[in-house]
């Protein structure tokens, strides 16, 4: 059906936003500002589509960000307007790119295929999702969720599984930003050591989740993901491509690599199946389907806007920790602080970067601090209603991020305890 230019424009802007985000990540002359402006322009045009509850939530985040920025400017501090406009734009580009994978669902994975159901299926899905998420990150949640949603609205157990299986990868996966951040802000920390230190924490989180999924009374009526090769063809292909290309181009941003591969894989498979209709289907998807990500778009833009405002306030405040060293006890305090700050929208990258700056003149064990920083990331994102994963679940599947926070509250406390014990073991027994 023909559409006016005004009707087509939001989808075109979102595609341009994703393209510019890729260029900004791979070419220094291209500023992320242009990608951010395209995203905000699309958001303004799509704002009227938001449900009432989300309008209040997004408005609250934007007002909080504006309040923080007003304080910064009134006190004579500079504001990074490029970062303000482009915060979270690479995550949004990833989400946009992954939507193209809907065009290439395999014949053995159509809506008529019966999904596995029950507690055992949920446990298998949780472990399978974690494995794929450690490589293709957020797109794994989208791939699994898109398929499982065909059996009905994503429920409490599925949302819990998505959140925890994804977040556990932040404790150890080299494909997550968490480990790269730890290496930067804990200078001298060792990459293999951090991976080995984080892996037991991830396994502990998965075992806790397994125990809950295996016993929950809603389990028998809840669908999992069909963990067969035919159904996992796309994730397997993406994982393989990401691993191979990441080894060949280690400096290429992983998030951007996944964004590019998702689109190119969809385009390639469509071209193989029907070369005469491939570009028509891509164009129709851009115009008709991309605007359907308006919830994710607004949530990530608003959360990024608020996060930049809060970060500016914290960075320009006169704060001193007054520590002479970092111990397992202070490390556990950092983890709890990251969890608490995440509840008001402070992203772990902000908490970790500020902590790294405040500890610049402090003597500490770099591996211990690096492991602590990864634990800060993995534990805070699973419990925050404003984290990327929980916002993505809310925006894509309609499950409240605040409900996910409540459901994960006990798990977060358990993981804080697990991390505290691990830090003491690593420091006093393993002596990292």
C-alpha positions, 0 to 999 in steps of 0.5 A: 500500500502506498504511503505518503512521505510523512508516513514513510519518514519515521522508518527511513529515519530509523534506518538512516540512524542505524547506518550513521551509528555504524559509520560513527562507530567505525569512522572517526570523522563521522560524529554520532551526533547525526545518528542521534539527531535522526533517532530523536527526529523519528522519536518525535514523529512516533511519540503519539504511538506510545501508551499512556503509562509509557508517556509518564515514565519517559516524561519522568526520565526526560525531566530528571535529565533536564533537571540535572543538566540545568544544575550543571549549566547553572554551576558553570560546568560544560555539557557534552551535547553530542553525548546527550543526543547520541546516548544509547544510539548503538543499542537502538541501532542493534535493535533496529538491525535485529528486526530484519531477522524476522524476515528470514524465519526458517520453515522449521521454525514457523508459528505452527511448530509446537514450542517445548513447554514446562520447567525442564524446557525453561531450564534448557532455554535459560542455559541456551540463551546464556550461551548465545547471549555471551556472543551476540548479546542483546540480539539473542534475547530478541531472537529467542523472545520473538520465537517464544512470543508466537505462543502468547505474551511473554510472562513473568518466568520468561522475562526473568529468564531473559534478564538473568541469562543475559546479565550473567554474561556480563560477569565473564564474556569478552563480548560484553562491554563490562570486561572492556570497561573493567580493563580500562578503569582497573589499569594493570588488570589481566584479561584471562584472570578477569574471565576466569574470576567472572565465570564462577559468578555467572555459573552461580547466577545460572544455577540460582535461576535454574533452581527457581525455574525448575520449581516454579508453579507457573513452569508447566504452562510456560513455553521455552525455545525449541533448542534444535539446530534448525531453530538455532540456525540463525543464532549459530550462524551469527555466533560463528560469524561474530567469533570469526570476524572478531578474531580477524578484526579485534578492534572492530566494535562487537556491538556494531559488528553484530548490527552489521551482520544481522542486516547483511545476513537477512539481506543475503538470505532474502537474496538467495531465496528470492533475488527479485523481491529481496530489496522490495521486502527490505524496503517494505520492512523499513517503512512498515515494520521499523516504526513498530520499535517506537517503544524501545526507541523512546525508552533508550533515548530517554534513559540515555538522556537522563543517564548523561544528566546524572553523570554530569552531576556526579562528575562535577560534584566534589566527591572523595572516597578517602580510601587508601586501598581496595579490599573485598569488603570495600569491593562488596560496598561498591557492588551494592552502591552500583545496584542502588544507583542503578535503581535511579537510572545510573548506568554501571558505565557511569558508576565504574568510570567515576569509581575508577577516577576516584581511585586514581591515586589509591593503591589497589590490586588491579585484578581484584578491582577489575573483577569487582567492576564486572560484578558491579555491572552484571549485578546492577543491570539485572535489578535496575528498571532502567537497564538496557536489558530490562528496558529492551524486554519492556519495550519489545515484549511489553513486560514492565521493567519495574515488575522485572525489578521486583521479580529479580530483587531476591536474586540480586541480593543473592548475587551480591552475597555470591560476589562478596564471598567470591571477592574474599576467596579470590583475595585471601585464598586464590590471591589474585 
